Amino acid sequence: MLVDTAEAPWMRTLWLMVCVQFIMSVALSVMSPILPLFLPDIGVTDVSAINFWSGLLNSLNFLISAFVSPLWGSIADRYGRKVMVLRSSLAICFFTLLMGFSQHLWQLVTLRVMMGAFSGFSASAIALVATQMPERRLGYALGWLATGQLVGNLTGPIAGGVIADITGDYRMTFYFTAVISGIAVCLAYWGVSDSYNPDNGVHKVSVFDAFSALTKTQGLLPLFVVLLLAQFAVRAVQPVITPFIQELVSTPNGIATLAGFAFSVTGVADLIASPFLGKRSDTIGYRRVLIICLFGGALMSLPQAFVGSYWQFLALRFGIGMFIGGILPTANALVGHLAPPSQRGLAYGVTASASFLGAFLGPFTGGAMAATVGIRWVFVLTTGLFLANLVWVYRVVPEVRGKAEGEKWPQKGEER
């Protein structure tokens, strides 16, 4: 298929960033099934403690990122989005490598905190892509970027599980992550261009001003809540998947690989559905696609609480992937339409705080709930979150059409 030469530059940037997003998402998720198995190596042996610390470690870096993401977004508006992509990628590479050498729990916790403070990759990547894309293709572009992210998130665990089972050494997973993160840094540095001019009238904005943008830009506050609840629901099950599979299967052999497949099958479903949903959101409306995806997420989440076999669980994980892949790109496309290009780094930094906060609260709550009332109740919780998010979108989030050439971005009180 021929590509319009006028669109070729942004298409090249898009596909390269999808590749970088995929690699970095693998790097960020590769440890998900490994942490419950790695914790005994550094002195955590009690089952309840493993569930608790697994949930906390899966989410701690996201809590830190929630506070620093608006700051990095504001810096990206002033100095360029590509610089922030490179900075965050290098941070993930460096701190993950050090995790492979950790000998005590406090060392692992400290390194996860440091990685959260210096990362913020996703917000920088979204801001870079959103600024380079034509407005009419924003949903399409962010749909593919989200596909790279979610497929990476769910390919990473299976890679981590396979590496751990083949080598018999959980630390090899950390070293693998550092290597592929370095590859992503090289690809972004030499392959990705950033045509955004940071000197084009962008003023210095404080972190407090970043959050005040939520009340000044129409529709941004509702999307903050949408992204928080969506990430909470998606991430809450992550720390309990490996222990849950241990309950479902009769053999202890290959648990890491089976857990990796349970994480990753959702990525296959997302690869099928997310580009289609992102493209359709540009035509049928972002709010409508969000409602469909949230309803489907609830529909596929509840039965997971009642499964009796690994294969039933795997099928439902595939089913939920068909819907959750459309939530983040659709919400991020809405943010892109609401924020002017000169402030998209800031806007995505603010909304990324919502995603990071949900990504912290989800695993932490899921791990704590599994340790107290049982793993199956975590799936009931996620079902309720999907439904609560659906009601919120239906009642509060407005429908937004694409911005025509020369049209200004609305402020509070203006119609879109």
Order of alpha helices (4+ residues) and beta strands (2+ residues): alpha-alpha-alpha-alpha-alpha-alpha-alpha-alpha-alpha-alpha-alpha-alpha-alpha-alpha-alpha-alpha-alpha
